[in-house]
Amino acid sequence: MSVTPSLLDRSLRPLHRWVWAERGRRARKLLRFAETERSGGREIARAAECTSDPILRRLLLRHAQDEERHAELFGARGRALRKGAPSSQLEANWLAPGERGLDELRADRLSERALLAFLHLSEKAAARRFALYRQVLGADPETSAVFAEVLADEEFHMTYTRTQLERVATGRRGRALWRARGARIWKAYLRLAAALAGLLGHLVLTIQYFVLVPPFALLARRAARRERAGWHSAEARPAADLEGQY
């Protein structure tokens, strides 16, 4: 099966190329991908322990091993790129998120049908992204080779999850996929809403800083000018003041 990037990603190819062009950002993104793959592998291994289906257990265990191997590949390449590279604070995860979905997987909360639908959509989206990353990393053949190796496993994961979903769902595969797709859209909306809220909060705080702080600074400066310079004696207070607590 040959995986091609989505139409949206192809239209944003120059932006993807810019995201991956900087060595420091490339290293940080690969290390982040390694964390996601390792976390997803643990959840898939937990799903393999929970299922009573021997075929599905074997496939899920292989999937978990693949994710752990991907984490090692991404981690090793990320550490190699990080040596001597300037640090980059901007990762642009909204544009190049990697295998998004596995970082949200909770295997103990999903049925086998829902799990397979979730994994199929996540692996399909990841395979399309990795196909694009492999293309835009032509100037870095070693990193491109890492994505090519991972992409081969993602294609297998896409195939087995769809095949097993057809077997397990018994005619309700389409409904399971639509429910999983709806859950992904809802989570994407929540991520967008959280990012927008953070952006608006930053904007409001910036406006408050430039609008409210200057008047207080001017008042403080005027009060400071009325103060006498140097040491001076305090005003005498009535003796009754010594009888109170303060």
Number of C-alpha atoms within 10 A of each C-alpha: 8 9 17 14 19 15 10 8 18 14 11 12 17 11 16 21 16 10 20 20 15 14 20 21 23 22 28 21 24 23 22 19 23 26 19 22 25 22 19 26 27 20 20 28 19 18 24 24 16 14 15 11 12 10 11 20 19 13 17 25 19 17 22 24 17 19 26 21 17 25 25 17 20 25 21 16 19 24 13 12 18 19 11 9 14 12 14 13 9 11 18 14 12 10 12 19 15 23 22 20 20 23 16 13 20 15 20 15 10 13 13 22 21 20 21 28 27 24 21 24 20 22 25 18 20 24 30 22 25 27 21 23 23 20 18 20 18 13 10 13 12 13 21 20 14 16 23 18 14 22 23 16 17 25 18 15 23 21 16 18 23 19 14 20 25 17 13 16 17 10 11 13 20 13 13 19 20 14 14 22 16 12 13 18 12 12 14 14 12 12 13 13 12 12 13 12 12 12 11 12 12 12 12 11 11 11 12 12 11 10 11 10 11 12 11 11 11 11 11 11 11 11 10 11 10 8 8 8 8 5 6 7 5 6 6 6 8 7 7 7 9 9 7 6 5 5
